[in-house]
Amino acid sequence: MAVEPKIVAAIAGAINMYLQQEREIMEAPVVERAVAPAVKEIPAKPVHLPSPWALSGRQAMMELRRMWQMRLVR
């Protein structure tokens, strides 16, 4: 399969345009919102990441349930 130069140029141009827009967004100044004095900001909830142990246990339970559903555990 031959590589078309026009297609390569179109892909490269699209990638460059995307990267340029991304740079402009990162460099743009942050505009603060005008908040009325009576309105208070709602504090953000702390991000809670599940522990790897909990994820592993849940995965094991789901696999065992699937085995039972497929009647493979005998």
N, C-alpha and C positions, 0 to 999 in steps of 0.2 A: 504494500500500500504506500503510495507516494504521499509525501507531506506537502500540502499546499501552502506556499508562502503567504497567501492572503489570509488563510485561517490562522496561521501562526502569528501574523501581525495583529489580527483582530483579538486573539487571546492575550497577547502581550499588552496591547492597548487597554483592554478591560482590566487586567491585573494592575497596571500602572494607575489607572483612574481610581480603582478601589483603594489602593494604598495612599494615593494623594488625598482622597476624601477622609480616610482614617487619620492621616497626619493633621489635616485641618481641624478635625473634631478634637483631637488631643491638644492642639495648640490654642484652641478658642478659649477666651476667658470664661470663667464660670460666672454666670449671672445669678445673683441671689434673688430669691423670691421676696416680694413685698408682702409681709405678713402683718395683719392688723394686730395692734397691741393686745386685744382681748383674746386672740387666738394663739394658743400655745402649740408648739411642735409636739407631736406624739413621739415619745422616745422609741427608738427602734428596738425590737426584741433581739436579744443576743442570739447569734446563730448557734444552733446546737447540732453538732455532727454526731451521728451514731457511732458507737465504738465498733471496731472491727470484730470484736467478740460477739456483739449482738447481731451484726450482719451475718456472721458465719453461722450462728445458731439458728437464725431465721431461715437461712438458705437450707440448712440441714433438715429443718422441719418441713419446708416446702417440698424438698426432694423425697422425703419419706412419705408424705401425703400423696405425691404423684405416683410413687411406687405402689401404694395401696390401691389407688384408683385404677392403675393398670393391672392390678392383681399379680404383680411380679414378686411380692414378698411372700414366700411360702417355704 
